Amino acid sequence: MRFDIITIFPDIFDSYFNESIIKRARVKKLIDIRVHNLRKFSRDKHKKVDDKPYGGGPGMVLKIEPIVMALGSISRNKKQETRNKTLVVLFSAAGKQFSQKMARDFSKKYEKIVMICGHYEGVDERVKKVIHDLGFMLQEVSIGPYVLTGGELPAMVMVDAVSRQIPGVLGKSESLEEKRYGVGVPVYTRPEVVVYKGKKYHTPEILICGDHKKIEKWRTNNLR
């Protein structure tokens, strides 16, 4: 799976994508993450990528030309069958809310996901028409019922959530509970009893009883 991220803040991604599970997946070449600096595609001598909206109003809007140039660079000389395996995601507070099902579906249906990280008051609406004319699938996505200052955090969330669905990214021990029981199983580890400020905090006895059938039933009944 390849992820292409178009952003005006490329350095934001360095620390997260170069640590832990995501880093190991990149080293194993299970995922390929490419971050594209939108300012490099600006024809303005000051590398400006935003402007005031027509009709007035506060804030600035990301211009169409740099985004189109970036998309063209990413998709250059690609066959139609490859484009059918490419999804372009535009992060927007008005988009469809991202879910575990979407992450799973994206990992199975697409070979490449291109993410456009909006900023300010959004992205020139004509970008959507260009994406359609290029022959790509477009999905506007929000990661929650709130507004963020930009699309960089949503991009990191999506890369993480989709990557988890790719075989080999997670080890067996890391993915077992999620696949068997779903999300939200209470978990405990050693020591069995913790004493803090004079109060004892116990691990449920059933988890240390050794009866795996009872443990599985308990976990199933205690999903959050």
Rosetta blueprint (number, residue, H / E / L):
1 M L
2 R E
3 F E
4 D E
5 I E
6 I E
7 T E
8 I L
9 F L
10 P H
11 D H
12 I H
13 F H
14 D H
15 S H
16 Y H
17 F H
18 N L
19 E L
20 S H
21 I H
22 I H
23 K H
24 R H
25 A H
26 R H
27 V H
28 K L
29 K L
30 L L
31 I L
32 D E
33 I E
34 R E
35 V E
36 H E
37 N E
38 L H
39 R H
40 K H
41 F H
42 S L
43 R L
44 D L
45 K L
46 H L
47 K L
48 K L
49 V L
50 D E
51 D E
52 K L
53 P L
54 Y L
55 G L
56 G L
57 G L
58 P L
59 G L
60 M L
61 V E
62 L E
63 K L
64 I H
65 E H
66 P H
67 I H
68 V H
69 M H
70 A H
71 L H
72 G H
73 S H
74 I H
75 S H
76 R L
77 N L
78 K L
79 K L
80 Q H
81 E H
82 T H
83 R H
84 N L
85 K L
86 T E
87 L E
88 V E
89 V E
90 L E
91 F E
92 S E
93 A E
94 A E
95 G E
96 K E
97 Q E
98 F L
99 S L
100 Q H
101 K H
102 M H
103 A H
104 R H
105 D H
106 F H
107 S H
108 K H
109 K H
110 Y L
111 E L
112 K E
113 I E
114 V E
115 M E
116 I E
117 C L
118 G L
119 H E
120 Y L
121 E L
122 G L
123 V E
124 D L
125 E L
126 R H
127 V H
128 K H
129 K H
130 V H
131 I H
132 H H
133 D H
134 L L
135 G L
136 F L
137 M E
138 L E
139 Q E
140 E E
141 V E
142 S E
143 I L
144 G L
145 P L
146 Y L
147 V L
148 L L
149 T L
150 G E
151 G L
152 E H
153 L H
154 P H
155 A H
156 M H
157 V H
158 M H
159 V H
160 D H
161 A H
162 V H
163 S H
164 R L
165 Q L
166 I L
167 P L
168 G L
169 V L
170 L L
171 G L
172 K H
173 S H
174 E H
175 S H
176 L H
177 E H
178 E H
179 K H
180 R H
181 Y H
182 G L
183 V L
184 G L
185 V L
186 P L
187 V L
188 Y L
189 T L
190 R L
191 P L
192 E L
193 V E
194 V E
195 V E
196 Y E
197 K L
198 G L
199 K E
200 K E
201 Y E
202 H E
203 T L
204 P L
205 E H
206 I H
207 L H
208 I H
209 C L
210 G L
211 D L
212 H H
213 K H
214 K H
215 I H
216 E H
217 K H
218 W H
219 R H
220 T H
221 N H
222 N L
223 L L
224 R L
